[in-house]
């Protein structure tokens, strides 16, 4: 559960926040490298989520737990 939580924190939350803050800047001040890297990291996380959430069981095994 903790590993998955860190994955969400490191790959999804930070990247989404980066894109949000970049979108607030004037377009001429956008950091394209940072934006592309954030999109890449979000893609990694979506693949991770898809592979873990497509199972009809709890996220950490056969039974639902607190993490679900």
mmCIF file of the N, C-alpha and C atoms, coordinates in Angstrom:
data_MODEL
# 
_entry.id   MODEL 
# 
loop_
_atom_site.group_PDB 
_atom_site.id 
_atom_site.type_symbol 
_atom_site.label_atom_id 
_atom_site.label_alt_id 
_atom_site.label_comp_id 
_atom_site.label_asym_id 
_atom_site.label_entity_id 
_atom_site.label_seq_id 
_atom_site.pdbx_PDB_ins_code 
_atom_site.Cartn_x 
_atom_site.Cartn_y 
_atom_site.Cartn_z 
_atom_site.occupancy 
_atom_site.B_iso_or_equiv 
_atom_site.pdbx_formal_charge 
_atom_site.auth_seq_id 
_atom_site.auth_comp_id 
_atom_site.auth_asym_id 
_atom_site.auth_atom_id 
_atom_site.pdbx_PDB_model_num 
ATOM 1   N N  . UNK A 1 1  ? 0.823   -1.185  0.000   1.00 0.00 ? 1  UNK A N  1 
ATOM 2   C CA . UNK A 1 1  ? 0.000   0.000   0.000   1.00 0.00 ? 1  UNK A CA 1 
ATOM 3   C C  . UNK A 1 1  ? 0.865   1.245   0.000   1.00 0.00 ? 1  UNK A C  1 
ATOM 4   N N  . UNK A 1 2  ? 1.907   1.262   0.800   1.00 0.00 ? 2  UNK A N  1 
ATOM 5   C CA . UNK A 1 2  ? 2.764   2.446   0.879   1.00 0.00 ? 2  UNK A CA 1 
ATOM 6   C C  . UNK A 1 2  ? 3.490   2.700   -0.440  1.00 0.00 ? 2  UNK A C  1 
ATOM 7   N N  . UNK A 1 3  ? 3.930   1.631   -1.106  1.00 0.00 ? 3  UNK A N  1 
ATOM 8   C CA . UNK A 1 3  ? 4.594   1.780   -2.394  1.00 0.00 ? 3  UNK A CA 1 
ATOM 9   C C  . UNK A 1 3  ? 3.663   2.443   -3.408  1.00 0.00 ? 3  UNK A C  1 
ATOM 10  N N  . UNK A 1 4  ? 2.431   1.976   -3.455  1.00 0.00 ? 4  UNK A N  1 
ATOM 11  C CA . UNK A 1 4  ? 1.469   2.552   -4.399  1.00 0.00 ? 4  UNK A CA 1 
ATOM 12  C C  . UNK A 1 4  ? 1.174   4.004   -4.047  1.00 0.00 ? 4  UNK A C  1 
ATOM 13  N N  . UNK A 1 5  ? 1.068   4.297   -2.774  1.00 0.00 ? 5  UNK A N  1 
ATOM 14  C CA . UNK A 1 5  ? 0.842   5.672   -2.345  1.00 0.00 ? 5  UNK A CA 1 
ATOM 15  C C  . UNK A 1 5  ? 1.987   6.573   -2.805  1.00 0.00 ? 5  UNK A C  1 
ATOM 16  N N  . UNK A 1 6  ? 3.220   6.110   -2.657  1.00 0.00 ? 6  UNK A N  1 
ATOM 17  C CA . UNK A 1 6  ? 4.385   6.903   -3.099  1.00 0.00 ? 6  UNK A CA 1 
ATOM 18  C C  . UNK A 1 6  ? 4.391   7.066   -4.607  1.00 0.00 ? 6  UNK A C  1 
ATOM 19  N N  . UNK A 1 7  ? 3.967   6.048   -5.331  1.00 0.00 ? 7  UNK A N  1 
ATOM 20  C CA . UNK A 1 7  ? 3.894   6.152   -6.786  1.00 0.00 ? 7  UNK A CA 1 
ATOM 21  C C  . UNK A 1 7  ? 2.928   7.267   -7.181  1.00 0.00 ? 7  UNK A C  1 
ATOM 22  N N  . UNK A 1 8  ? 1.771   7.309   -6.515  1.00 0.00 ? 8  UNK A N  1 
ATOM 23  C CA . UNK A 1 8  ? 0.810   8.370   -6.807  1.00 0.00 ? 8  UNK A CA 1 
ATOM 24  C C  . UNK A 1 8  ? 1.411   9.735   -6.468  1.00 0.00 ? 8  UNK A C  1 
ATOM 25  N N  . UNK A 1 9  ? 2.069   9.823   -5.322  1.00 0.00 ? 9  UNK A N  1 
ATOM 26  C CA . UNK A 1 9  ? 2.668   11.095  -4.910  1.00 0.00 ? 9  UNK A CA 1 
ATOM 27  C C  . UNK A 1 9  ? 3.751   11.549  -5.880  1.00 0.00 ? 9  UNK A C  1 
ATOM 28  N N  . UNK A 1 10 ? 4.649   10.649  -6.228  1.00 0.00 ? 10 UNK A N  1 
ATOM 29  C CA . UNK A 1 10 ? 5.810   11.037  -7.020  1.00 0.00 ? 10 UNK A CA 1 
ATOM 30  C C  . UNK A 1 10 ? 5.509   11.217  -8.498  1.00 0.00 ? 10 UNK A C  1 
ATOM 31  N N  . UNK A 1 11 ? 4.678   10.374  -9.053  1.00 0.00 ? 11 UNK A N  1 
ATOM 32  C CA . UNK A 1 11 ? 4.459   10.418  -10.492 1.00 0.00 ? 11 UNK A CA 1 
ATOM 33  C C  . UNK A 1 11 ? 3.203   11.165  -10.899 1.00 0.00 ? 11 UNK A C  1 
ATOM 34  N N  . UNK A 1 12 ? 2.176   11.100  -10.104 1.00 0.00 ? 12 UNK A N  1 
ATOM 35  C CA . UNK A 1 12 ? 0.918   11.717  -10.514 1.00 0.00 ? 12 UNK A CA 1 
ATOM 36  C C  . UNK A 1 12 ? 0.714   13.096  -9.888  1.00 0.00 ? 12 UNK A C  1 
ATOM 37  N N  . UNK A 1 13 ? 0.730   13.169  -8.578  1.00 0.00 ? 13 UNK A N  1 
ATOM 38  C CA . UNK A 1 13 ? 0.439   14.439  -7.910  1.00 0.00 ? 13 UNK A CA 1 
ATOM 39  C C  . UNK A 1 13 ? 1.414   15.550  -8.306  1.00 0.00 ? 13 UNK A C  1 
ATOM 40  N N  . UNK A 1 14 ? 2.703   15.264  -8.253  1.00 0.00 ? 14 UNK A N  1 
ATOM 41  C CA . UNK A 1 14 ? 3.696   16.291  -8.595  1.00 0.00 ? 14 UNK A CA 1 
ATOM 42  C C  . UNK A 1 14 ? 3.578   16.725  -10.044 1.00 0.00 ? 14 UNK A C  1 
ATOM 43  N N  . UNK A 1 15 ? 3.349   15.770  -10.927 1.00 0.00 ? 15 UNK A N  1 
ATOM 44  C CA . UNK A 1 15 ? 3.260   16.096  -12.351 1.00 0.00 ? 15 UNK A CA 1 
ATOM 45  C C  . UNK A 1 15 ? 2.014   16.917  -12.664 1.00 0.00 ? 15 UNK A C  1 
ATOM 46  N N  . UNK A 1 16 ? 0.896   16.555  -12.061 1.00 0.00 ? 16 UNK A N  1 
ATOM 47  C CA . UNK A 1 16 ? -0.335  17.316  -12.269 1.00 0.00 ? 16 UNK A CA 1 
ATOM 48  C C  . UNK A 1 16 ? -0.178  18.733  -11.718 1.00 0.00 ? 16 UNK A C  1 
ATOM 49  N N  . UNK A 1 17 ? 0.422   18.858  -10.546 1.00 0.00 ? 17 UNK A N  1 
ATOM 50  C CA . UNK A 1 17 ? 0.649   20.191  -9.971  1.00 0.00 ? 17 UNK A CA 1 
ATOM 51  C C  . UNK A 1 17 ? 1.572   21.015  -10.859 1.00 0.00 ? 17 UNK A C  1 
ATOM 52  N N  . UNK A 1 18 ? 2.604   20.381  -11.399 1.00 0.00 ? 18 UNK A N  1 
ATOM 53  C CA . UNK A 1 18 ? 3.516   21.082  -12.303 1.00 0.00 ? 18 UNK A CA 1 
ATOM 54  C C  . UNK A 1 18 ? 2.766   21.606  -13.518 1.00 0.00 ? 18 UNK A C  1 
ATOM 55  N N  . UNK A 1 19 ? 1.944   20.764  -14.121 1.00 0.00 ? 19 UNK A N  1 
ATOM 56  C CA . UNK A 1 19 ? 1.178   21.206  -15.289 1.00 0.00 ? 19 UNK A CA 1 
ATOM 57  C C  . UNK A 1 19 ? 0.211   22.330  -14.933 1.00 0.00 ? 19 UNK A C  1 
ATOM 58  N N  . UNK A 1 20 ? -0.392  22.241  -13.771 1.00 0.00 ? 20 UNK A N  1 
ATOM 59  C CA . UNK A 1 20 ? -1.318  23.281  -13.343 1.00 0.00 ? 20 UNK A CA 1 
ATOM 60  C C  . UNK A 1 20 ? -0.589  24.615  -13.176 1.00 0.00 ? 20 UNK A C  1 
ATOM 61  N N  . UNK A 1 21 ? 0.550   24.595  -12.471 1.00 0.00 ? 21 UNK A N  1 
ATOM 62  C CA . UNK A 1 21 ? 1.289   25.833  -12.255 1.00 0.00 ? 21 UNK A CA 1 
ATOM 63  C C  . UNK A 1 21 ? 1.860   26.391  -13.551 1.00 0.00 ? 21 UNK A C  1 
ATOM 64  N N  . UNK A 1 22 ? 2.302   25.522  -14.424 1.00 0.00 ? 22 UNK A N  1 
ATOM 65  C CA . UNK A 1 22 ? 2.805   25.984  -15.722 1.00 0.00 ? 22 UNK A CA 1 
ATOM 66  C C  . UNK A 1 22 ? 1.691   26.627  -16.535 1.00 0.00 ? 22 UNK A C  1 
ATOM 67  N N  . UNK A 1 23 ? 0.481   26.107  -16.421 1.00 0.00 ? 23 UNK A N  1 
ATOM 68  C CA . UNK A 1 23 ? -0.643  26.661  -17.190 1.00 0.00 ? 23 UNK A CA 1 
ATOM 69  C C  . UNK A 1 23 ? -1.026  28.057  -16.711 1.00 0.00 ? 23 UNK A C  1 
ATOM 70  N N  . UNK A 1 24 ? -0.670  28.399  -15.494 1.00 0.00 ? 24 UNK A N  1 
ATOM 71  C CA . UNK A 1 24 ? -0.973  29.733  -14.973 1.00 0.00 ? 24 UNK A CA 1 
ATOM 72  C C  . UNK A 1 24 ? -0.025  30.798  -15.505 1.00 0.00 ? 24 UNK A C  1 
ATOM 73  N N  . UNK A 1 25 ? 1.105   30.376  -16.005 1.00 0.00 ? 25 UNK A N  1 
ATOM 74  C CA . UNK A 1 25 ? 2.087   31.324  -16.520 1.00 0.00 ? 25 UNK A CA 1 
ATOM 75  C C  . UNK A 1 25 ? 1.702   31.762  -17.934 1.00 0.00 ? 25 UNK A C  1 
ATOM 76  N N  . UNK A 1 26 ? 2.171   32.928  -18.337 1.00 0.00 ? 26 UNK A N  1 
ATOM 77  C CA . UNK A 1 26 ? 1.981   33.305  -19.745 1.00 0.00 ? 26 UNK A CA 1 
ATOM 78  C C  . UNK A 1 26 ? 2.672   32.262  -20.630 1.00 0.00 ? 26 UNK A C  1 
ATOM 79  N N  . UNK A 1 27 ? 2.114   32.013  -21.792 1.00 0.00 ? 27 UNK A N  1 
ATOM 80  C CA . UNK A 1 27 ? 2.639   30.966  -22.667 1.00 0.00 ? 27 UNK A CA 1 
ATOM 81  C C  . UNK A 1 27 ? 4.115   31.163  -22.998 1.00 0.00 ? 27 UNK A C  1 
ATOM 82  N N  . UNK A 1 28 ? 4.545   32.388  -23.083 1.00 0.00 ? 28 UNK A N  1 
ATOM 83  C CA . UNK A 1 28 ? 5.945   32.666  -23.411 1.00 0.00 ? 28 UNK A CA 1 
ATOM 84  C C  . UNK A 1 28 ? 6.903   32.236  -22.286 1.00 0.00 ? 28 UNK A C  1 
ATOM 85  N N  . UNK A 1 29 ? 6.368   32.012  -21.085 1.00 0.00 ? 29 UNK A N  1 
ATOM 86  C CA . UNK A 1 29 ? 7.196   31.623  -19.949 1.00 0.00 ? 29 UNK A CA 1 
ATOM 87  C C  . UNK A 1 29 ? 7.074   30.142  -19.604 1.00 0.00 ? 29 UNK A C  1 
ATOM 88  N N  . UNK A 1 30 ? 6.329   29.389  -20.414 1.00 0.00 ? 30 UNK A N  1 
ATOM 89  C CA . UNK A 1 30 ? 6.184   27.955  -20.151 1.00 0.00 ? 30 UNK A CA 1 
ATOM 90  C C  . UNK A 1 30 ? 7.518   27.251  -20.304 1.00 0.00 ? 30 UNK A C  1 
ATOM 91  N N  . UNK A 1 31 ? 7.772   26.326  -19.402 1.00 0.00 ? 31 UNK A N  1 
ATOM 92  C CA . UNK A 1 31 ? 8.967   25.486  -19.468 1.00 0.00 ? 31 UNK A CA 1 
ATOM 93  C C  . UNK A 1 31 ? 8.577   24.199  -20.202 1.00 0.00 ? 31 UNK A C  1 
ATOM 94  N N  . UNK A 1 32 ? 8.814   24.164  -21.513 1.00 0.00 ? 32 UNK A N  1 
ATOM 95  C CA . UNK A 1 32 ? 8.381   23.038  -22.335 1.00 0.00 ? 32 UNK A CA 1 
ATOM 96  C C  . UNK A 1 32 ? 9.015   21.721  -21.906 1.00 0.00 ? 32 UNK A C  1 
ATOM 97  N N  . UNK A 1 33 ? 10.267  21.757  -21.510 1.00 0.00 ? 33 UNK A N  1 
ATOM 98  C CA . UNK A 1 33 ? 10.936  20.534  -21.064 1.00 0.00 ? 33 UNK A CA 1 
ATOM 99  C C  . UNK A 1 33 ? 10.246  19.970  -19.824 1.00 0.00 ? 33 UNK A C  1 
ATOM 100 N N  . UNK A 1 34 ? 9.911   20.830  -18.896 1.00 0.00 ? 34 UNK A N  1 
ATOM 101 C CA . UNK A 1 34 ? 9.220   20.412  -17.681 1.00 0.00 ? 34 UNK A CA 1 
ATOM 102 C C  . UNK A 1 34 ? 7.820   19.883  -18.003 1.00 0.00 ? 34 UNK A C  1 
ATOM 103 N N  . UNK A 1 35 ? 7.127   20.520  -18.912 1.00 0.00 ? 35 UNK A N  1 
ATOM 104 C CA . UNK A 1 35 ? 5.791   20.087  -19.313 1.00 0.00 ? 35 UNK A CA 1 
ATOM 105 C C  . UNK A 1 35 ? 5.855   18.706  -19.962 1.00 0.00 ? 35 UNK A C  1 
ATOM 106 N N  . UNK A 1 36 ? 6.803   18.502  -20.865 1.00 0.00 ? 36 UNK A N  1 
ATOM 107 C CA . UNK A 1 36 ? 6.943   17.205  -21.527 1.00 0.00 ? 36 UNK A CA 1 
ATOM 108 C C  . UNK A 1 36 ? 7.306   16.111  -20.524 1.00 0.00 ? 36 UNK A C  1 
ATOM 109 N N  . UNK A 1 37 ? 8.185   16.437  -19.595 1.00 0.00 ? 37 UNK A N  1 
ATOM 110 C CA . UNK A 1 37 ? 8.570   15.459  -18.572 1.00 0.00 ? 37 UNK A CA 1 
ATOM 111 C C  . UNK A 1 37 ? 7.371   15.097  -17.698 1.00 0.00 ? 37 UNK A C  1 
ATOM 112 N N  . UNK A 1 38 ? 6.545   16.070  -17.374 1.00 0.00 ? 38 UNK A N  1 
ATOM 113 C CA . UNK A 1 38 ? 5.353   15.815  -16.559 1.00 0.00 ? 38 UNK A CA 1 
ATOM 114 C C  . UNK A 1 38 ? 4.370   14.915  -17.306 1.00 0.00 ? 38 UNK A C  1 
ATOM 115 N N  . UNK A 1 39 ? 4.178   15.173  -18.590 1.00 0.00 ? 39 UNK A N  1 
ATOM 116 C CA . UNK A 1 39 ? 3.301   14.313  -19.395 1.00 0.00 ? 39 UNK A CA 1 
ATOM 117 C C  . UNK A 1 39 ? 3.837   12.884  -19.430 1.00 0.00 ? 39 UNK A C  1 
ATOM 118 N N  . UNK A 1 40 ? 5.143   12.727  -19.564 1.00 0.00 ? 40 UNK A N  1 
ATOM 119 C CA . UNK A 1 40 ? 5.781   11.418  -19.581 1.00 0.00 ? 40 UNK A CA 1 
ATOM 120 C C  . UNK A 1 40 ? 5.528   10.678  -18.266 1.00 0.00 ? 40 UNK A C  1 
ATOM 121 N N  . UNK A 1 41 ? 5.715   11.378  -17.151 1.00 0.00 ? 41 UNK A N  1 
ATOM 122 C CA . UNK A 1 41 ? 5.529   10.757  -15.838 1.00 0.00 ? 41 UNK A CA 1 
ATOM 123 C C  . UNK A 1 41 ? 4.062   10.388  -15.594 1.00 0.00 ? 41 UNK A C  1 
ATOM 124 N N  . UNK A 1 42 ? 3.151   11.206  -16.072 1.00 0.00 ? 42 UNK A N  1 
ATOM 125 C CA . UNK A 1 42 ? 1.725   10.886  -15.942 1.00 0.00 ? 42 UNK A CA 1 
ATOM 126 C C  . UNK A 1 42 ? 1.410   9.637   -16.748 1.00 0.00 ? 42 UNK A C  1 
ATOM 127 N N  . UNK A 1 43 ? 1.992   9.511   -17.931 1.00 0.00 ? 43 UNK A N  1 
ATOM 128 C CA . UNK A 1 43 ? 1.798   8.301   -18.732 1.00 0.00 ? 43 UNK A CA 1 
ATOM 129 C C  . UNK A 1 43 ? 2.277   7.056   -18.013 1.00 0.00 ? 43 UNK A C  1 
ATOM 130 N N  . UNK A 1 44 ? 3.432   7.162   -17.353 1.00 0.00 ? 44 UNK A N  1 
ATOM 131 C CA . UNK A 1 44 ? 3.935   6.031   -16.555 1.00 0.00 ? 44 UNK A CA 1 
ATOM 132 C C  . UNK A 1 44 ? 2.930   5.668   -15.475 1.00 0.00 ? 44 UNK A C  1 
ATOM 133 N N  . UNK A 1 45 ? 2.402   6.665   -14.815 1.00 0.00 ? 45 UNK A N  1 
ATOM 134 C CA . UNK A 1 45 ? 1.473   6.410   -13.717 1.00 0.00 ? 45 UNK A CA 1 
ATOM 135 C C  . UNK A 1 45 ? 0.165   5.822   -14.224 1.00 0.00 ? 45 UNK A C  1 
ATOM 136 N N  . UNK A 1 46 ? -0.340  6.309   -15.355 1.00 0.00 ? 46 UNK A N  1 
ATOM 137 C CA . UNK A 1 46 ? -1.575  5.746   -15.906 1.00 0.00 ? 46 UNK A CA 1 
ATOM 138 C C  . UNK A 1 46 ? -1.371  4.279   -16.275 1.00 0.00 ? 46 UNK A C  1 
ATOM 139 N N  . UNK A 1 47 ? -0.219  3.934   -16.829 1.00 0.00 ? 47 UNK A N  1 
ATOM 140 C CA . UNK A 1 47 ? 0.072   2.531   -17.134 1.00 0.00 ? 47 UNK A CA 1 
ATOM 141 C C  . UNK A 1 47 ? 0.115   1.700   -15.849 1.00 0.00 ? 47 UNK A C  1 
ATOM 142 N N  . UNK A 1 48 ? 0.753   2.246   -14.820 1.00 0.00 ? 48 UNK A N  1 
ATOM 143 C CA . UNK A 1 48 ? 0.833   1.566   -13.527 1.00 0.00 ? 48 UNK A CA 1 
ATOM 144 C C  . UNK A 1 48 ? -0.565  1.349   -12.946 1.00 0.00 ? 48 UNK A C  1 
ATOM 145 N N  . UNK A 1 49 ? -1.381  2.392   -12.977 1.00 0.00 ? 49 UNK A N  1 
ATOM 146 C CA . UNK A 1 49 ? -2.732  2.300   -12.435 1.00 0.00 ? 49 UNK A CA 1 
ATOM 147 C C  . UNK A 1 49 ? -3.571  1.294   -13.217 1.00 0.00 ? 49 UNK A C  1 
ATOM 148 N N  . UNK A 1 50 ? -3.458  1.335   -14.533 1.00 0.00 ? 50 UNK A N  1 
ATOM 149 C CA . UNK A 1 50 ? -4.232  0.424   -15.361 1.00 0.00 ? 50 UNK A CA 1 
ATOM 150 C C  . UNK A 1 50 ? -3.879  -1.027  -15.056 1.00 0.00 ? 50 UNK A C  1 
ATOM 151 N N  . UNK A 1 51 ? -2.594  -1.311  -14.924 1.00 0.00 ? 51 UNK A N  1 
ATOM 152 C CA . UNK A 1 51 ? -2.188  -2.688  -14.660 1.00 0.00 ? 51 UNK A CA 1 
ATOM 153 C C  . UNK A 1 51 ? -2.594  -3.151  -13.265 1.00 0.00 ? 51 UNK A C  1 
ATOM 154 N N  . UNK A 1 52 ? -2.736  -2.239  -12.326 1.00 0.00 ? 52 UNK A N  1 
ATOM 155 C CA . UNK A 1 52 ? -3.101  -2.612  -10.958 1.00 0.00 ? 52 UNK A CA 1 
ATOM 156 C C  . UNK A 1 52 ? -4.596  -2.548  -10.688 1.00 0.00 ? 52 UNK A C  1 
ATOM 157 N N  . UNK A 1 53 ? -5.305  -1.717  -11.422 1.00 0.00 ? 53 UNK A N  1 
ATOM 158 C CA . UNK A 1 53 ? -6.726  -1.535  -11.133 1.00 0.00 ? 53 UNK A CA 1 
ATOM 159 C C  . UNK A 1 53 ? -7.632  -2.348  -12.045 1.00 0.00 ? 53 UNK A C  1 
ATOM 160 N N  . UNK A 1 54 ? -7.080  -3.004  -13.052 1.00 0.00 ? 54 UNK A N  1 
ATOM 161 C CA . UNK A 1 54 ? -7.924  -3.786  -13.951 1.00 0.00 ? 54 UNK A CA 1 
ATOM 162 C C  . UNK A 1 54 ? -8.339  -5.117  -13.338 1.00 0.00 ? 54 UNK A C  1 
ATOM 163 N N  . UNK A 1 55 ? -7.682  -5.513  -12.262 1.00 0.00 ? 55 UNK A N  1 
ATOM 164 C CA . UNK A 1 55 ? -8.018  -6.760  -11.585 1.00 0.00 ? 55 UNK A CA 1 
ATOM 165 C C  . UNK A 1 55 ? -9.318  -6.581  -10.791 1.00 0.00 ? 55 UNK A C  1 
ATOM 166 N N  . UNK A 1 56 ? -10.168 -7.604  -10.755 1.00 0.00 ? 56 UNK A N  1 
ATOM 167 C CA . UNK A 1 56 ? -11.440 -7.463  -10.031 1.00 0.00 ? 56 UNK A CA 1 
ATOM 168 C C  . UNK A 1 56 ? -11.303 -7.658  -8.526  1.00 0.00 ? 56 UNK A C  1 
ATOM 169 N N  . UNK A 1 57 ? -10.102 -7.573  -7.994  1.00 0.00 ? 57 UNK A N  1 
ATOM 170 C CA . UNK A 1 57 ? -9.894  -7.760  -6.555  1.00 0.00 ? 57 UNK A CA 1 
ATOM 171 C C  . UNK A 1 57 ? -9.477  -6.437  -5.935  1.00 0.00 ? 57 UNK A C  1 
ATOM 172 N N  . UNK A 1 58 ? -9.156  -6.476  -4.656  1.00 0.00 ? 58 UNK A N  1 
ATOM 173 C CA . UNK A 1 58 ? -8.639  -5.295  -3.982  1.00 0.00 ? 58 UNK A CA 1 
ATOM 174 C C  . UNK A 1 58 ? -7.301  -4.887  -4.591  1.00 0.00 ? 58 UNK A C  1 
ATOM 175 N N  . UNK A 1 59 ? -6.885  -3.697  -4.332  1.00 0.00 ? 59 UNK A N  1 
ATOM 176 C CA . UNK A 1 59 ? -5.655  -3.196  -4.940  1.00 0.00 ? 59 UNK A CA 1 
ATOM 177 C C  . UNK A 1 59 ? -4.413  -3.914  -4.445  1.00 0.00 ? 59 UNK A C  1 
ATOM 178 N N  . UNK A 1 60 ? -4.483  -4.557  -3.289  1.00 0.00 ? 60 UNK A N  1 
ATOM 179 C CA . UNK A 1 60 ? -3.309  -5.228  -2.739  1.00 0.00 ? 60 UNK A CA 1 
ATOM 180 C C  . UNK A 1 60 ? -3.504  -6.722  -2.531  1.00 0.00 ? 60 UNK A C  1 
ATOM 181 N N  . UNK A 1 61 ? -4.475  -7.307  -3.167  1.00 0.00 ? 61 UNK A N  1 
ATOM 182 C CA . UNK A 1 61 ? -4.661  -8.739  -3.011  1.00 0.00 ? 61 UNK A CA 1 
ATOM 183 C C  . UNK A 1 61 ? -6.089  -9.162  -3.254  1.00 0.00 ? 61 UNK A C  1 
ATOM 184 N N  . UNK A 1 62 ? -6.421  -10.324 -2.769  1.00 0.00 ? 62 UNK A N  1 
ATOM 185 C CA . UNK A 1 62 ? -7.714  -10.925 -3.023  1.00 0.00 ? 62 UNK A CA 1 
ATOM 186 C C  . UNK A 1 62 ? -8.861  -10.291 -2.218  1.00 0.00 ? 62 UNK A C  1 
ATOM 187 N N  . UNK A 1 63 ? -8.536  -9.617  -1.132  1.00 0.00 ? 63 UNK A N  1 
ATOM 188 C CA . UNK A 1 63 ? -9.580  -9.035  -0.297  1.00 0.00 ? 63 UNK A CA 1 
ATOM 189 C C  . UNK A 1 63 ? -9.417  -7.527  -0.242  1.00 0.00 ? 63 UNK A C  1 
ATOM 190 N N  . UNK A 1 64 ? -10.529 -6.835  -0.037  1.00 0.00 ? 64 UNK A N  1 
ATOM 191 C CA . UNK A 1 64 ? -10.467 -5.395  0.135   1.00 0.00 ? 64 UNK A CA 1 
ATOM 192 C C  . UNK A 1 64 ? -9.857  -5.069  1.498   1.00 0.00 ? 64 UNK A C  1 
ATOM 193 N N  . UNK A 1 65 ? -9.033  -4.057  1.527   1.00 0.00 ? 65 UNK A N  1 
ATOM 194 C CA . UNK A 1 65 ? -8.378  -3.637  2.769   1.00 0.00 ? 65 UNK A CA 1 
ATOM 195 C C  . UNK A 1 65 ? -8.592  -2.147  2.963   1.00 0.00 ? 65 UNK A C  1 
ATOM 196 N N  . UNK A 1 66 ? -7.978  -1.623  3.979   1.00 0.00 ? 66 UNK A N  1 
ATOM 197 C CA . UNK A 1 66 ? -8.053  -0.185  4.250   1.00 0.00 ? 66 UNK A CA 1 
ATOM 198 C C  . UNK A 1 66 ? -7.561  0.627   3.065   1.00 0.00 ? 66 UNK A C  1 
ATOM 199 N N  . UNK A 1 67 ? -6.607  0.109   2.325   1.00 0.00 ? 67 UNK A N  1 
ATOM 200 C CA . UNK A 1 67 ? -6.054  0.862   1.194   1.00 0.00 ? 67 UNK A CA 1 
ATOM 201 C C  . UNK A 1 67 ? -7.052  1.037   0.065   1.00 0.00 ? 67 UNK A C  1 
ATOM 202 N N  . UNK A 1 68 ? -8.070  0.179   -0.012  1.00 0.00 ? 68 UNK A N  1 
ATOM 203 C CA . UNK A 1 68 ? -9.078  0.299   -1.050  1.00 0.00 ? 68 UNK A CA 1 
ATOM 204 C C  . UNK A 1 68 ? -10.070 1.390   -0.688  1.00 0.00 ? 68 UNK A C  1 
# 
